[in-house]
Every structure is written in structure tokens, then in C-alpha cells.
């Protein structure tokens, strides 16, 4: 396909807080070099990934298009869209939920913390 992968990176800070922080999601930026149709089927764009035993939820995922003319469009979790030459499809995957409350160790509260 006539596309250019401009970025494939870790989405720092997207994992939920907790005794064990949730994993960070990723970011992909795909530049279209010719006009074509693109589709996305994704989850966790409205309801965040949950944390367990007091852990915080991870960040929501996001889908968007940065058009060659400078404006940006936000897409829902499932979409089909016409892409023009120079348009960039941006996919930010959700972070994982954290496990355990901050200050909690595997065997209960961490010594020295209330």
C-alpha cells in the first residue's frame, strides 16, 4: 500500500496508576501517499480499561485524522473513511488498568506508608 508509517511509539503515561502500574498503549501515525479508503475497528474509546483491586483505569484510546489541509477529525471506535494524499491516520491505543492501590504491596500496605 502507498502509505508511510511515520510513528510507532509507546504512549507514555497512558497506563493506569496502582501498586503495579498498567502498561502503556501505543501511538501509530500512518501517512497516506495516495487517496484510498481506510477502516478501523477498535475498543476502549468510551469506557476505559479497568483497574483491579484499587488500581486506576488506563487512558482511553483515540482515533483521529490530521488532514493535509491542517484540520483534524476525531473518529469513533469503528469507522470507514476516505483518505486523501497527505492525510495522516492517528491511532492511540488505550493503556492498561493498574493493579492494587498506590502504596499497596503484594502482601498489604507498604511498611512506612499509611
Secondary structure, DSSP 8 states (H G I E B T S, - for coil): --EEEEEEEEETT-S--SSB----EEEEEEEESS-EEEEEE---SSS----BTT-------EEEEE-TTS-EEEE-SEEEEEE-TT-EEEEE------BS-TTEETTEE-TT--
